[in-house]
Amino acid sequence: MSHKRIPKRKAAVAVGGVAALGAAAFLLPMANASQDNASGATTAAPKTLKATDASDLASQLQNLLGQAFAGSYYDSGKQQLVVNVISGDNNVVVQAEKAGAVVRQVQNSNSELAAVARTLKTKATMPGTAWAVDPKTNKVVVTADSTVTGTKWDTLQSTVQSLGSNMATLKKSSGTFKTLVSGGDAIFSQVQNGTVRCSLGFNVTASDGSPAFLTAGHCGVAAKDWSDSETGQPIATVDQAQFPGNGDFSLVKYNDATTQTTSDVNIGNGQTVAINQAVDATVGETVFRMGSTTGLHDGQVTGLDATVNFQSETDPNGVDTVTGLIQTNVCAEAGDSGGSLFTQDGGAVGMTSGGSGDCTSGGETFFQPVTAALQATGATLGAGGAGAGAGDASATADPSATAGDQNGAGDQAGGDQIGGTADPSATAGDQSGTGDATGTGDQSGTGDETGTGDQAGTGADNTSSAH
């Protein structure tokens, strides 16, 4: 991705900009979902739904079914929402079917699976572990990275076994869980031990009406003032930051109140995807991630409300536990952190937090949900008014047509780009890693970066040397 520099007072960040929040309500078709005839009511056929509509329907069914609701997932092949319900209440099944979902009766309730997660928190909180509910198996899936060995592995294995094979399963990851270094339109901060480099995620409007952007929380914890070039003056200041704990996000306000922002994701080759709403992730749906190290890649959401235990950036013997993340099988590498996770039809889903593996062997990558970050900070997507930036939809590219082709696309070179607009004359591959500069690759397009720099000081001048 290349960007053309524009005046600072009209800085517009092309990676991850977003339009006003406002997903259209998807009303439950309760009254018309089934037809009555002389012999009585017939079962309604499952509805064909887009992933975004399936997510809306899942949220409504969760409220409607209460304790009987035991999770849901999207069958992308059939384009249907599958809803888990606790056996025993036929009325619940009828209601979910009338709403247009495929109903599956399961054994484990949400509360029982939540109890499993609490046990894991008490007995298995160690660097290199993660867990999330998998609605497809109706179990909690526990993942251990390559650093979990010896007595740690024995402890984890025995803990999972004690929960019962019908409640939890354990798998091994070949990589190492870590916050992934920077990316996207690069942003920089000078700290005591060198330069921290991160990336911007989604443009937002703060609750007081001022222009701002969301990025990874570990970036906001690492440094307060951010510039659009490595040696430039700060143009934005951290207002709120969360990491570790319940999320990995920062709200950073532009210092110039007249800053204008864009609402799209630059996917390279001069193409953008207009972002028009914030959406909740649904297990099974296809999502796209843009990062300057590895370009555009796609995959599926595999878990929600995931807990990840990263090795502490500041304490060699500590652990940074982050909860409430989205788990996916979308690949990512150092430099992709903070990048935009989005849907084909322009829904902002998340920002890269961290993970394991790479884009050769695969792995797990975790994302901060955009909806949760907006709720926590009080911000809204885009520049404020309804449809801000949405008009760009006519130029929206189809990410599925280029996913994976861009290796390194959009790397963003330079860093003077926070505040640039896409230059359609540039091709995605040209930048290959250019901005990684600082030799760390940390940036990687994607965004917000990540945790990496958080290190602020760990790698001294290298911006995200630790990774």
BELPEDA-V721523 format. One line per field, one symbol per residue. phi: phi as a letter, one per 20 degrees, with the letter a starting at -180 (. if undefined). psi: psi as a letter, one per 40 degrees, with the letter a starting at -180 (. if undefined). burial: 1 if it has 24 or more other C-alpha atoms within 12 Angstrom, else 0. Layout:
# BELPEDA-V721523
phi: ???
psi: ???
burial: ???
This chain:
# BELPEDA-V721523
phi: .dcdfcggfcgceeenfbegfrfffdffeffdfcdecfeofdfffgeecfgfffffffffffffemfffcobbdeffelceddecffocffffffffffoeedceceeegffffffffffgfdcfbgndbbbfdffdmceedddefeeclfffffffffffffnfedbcccddfecfbfefirmffccbecgeqdeccceddfbdffenefbbdbfffffffbddcdebfdefgdbcfdbbcrfoepcbcddeffefegdddcbdednlmdcdfdcaecffcgofecccdbffdmeccacfdaclfdcdefgfdcgddcdecdmeedbdffacgoegnffdbdfeneedacgdarcnbeddnqdcdcfffgfffffemecfmeofgmgnfffgfdfeefffcgneejnfmgmilafefocdfdffedgffeimgffjklcmgfjibqgmpgefgfjafdlffjcgfd
psi: hiihhiidefhhhdheiiiihghihhhhfddeeihiadeaiihiiiihiiddddddddddddddebeehfiiihgddefihhhhihiegdddddddddeeihhhhidhidddddddddddddeegiheiiiihhedefihhhhhaeegibddddddddddddeheediihihieahhihhiaaahiiihhideahhhaiichiihideeiiiiiaiddddddidhiieideiiheihhdihhhaagigiihhhhdheehhiigihheifeiihhheihiiihheihiihhiddeahiiaiheiifihhgihhdehdeihhhhifihhiehiiiheeieihhiidefhhdahhdaaiaaedeaahhiihhdddddddeeiiiaecihehedeeddehihddeeheeeheieefibeeehfiihheeiidedehedeeaffeeddhgeaeciedeeeeedfbefdfde.
burial: 11111001001111111111111000010000100000000011011011111111111111001001111111110011111111000001111111111111111111011101100110011111111111111111111110110000100110110010001111011011111111111111111001111111111111000111111111111111111111000111111111110111111111100011111111111111111111111111111111111111111111111111111111000011111111111111111111111111111111111111111000111111111111011111111100111101100111110111111111111111111111100111111111111111111111111111111111111111111
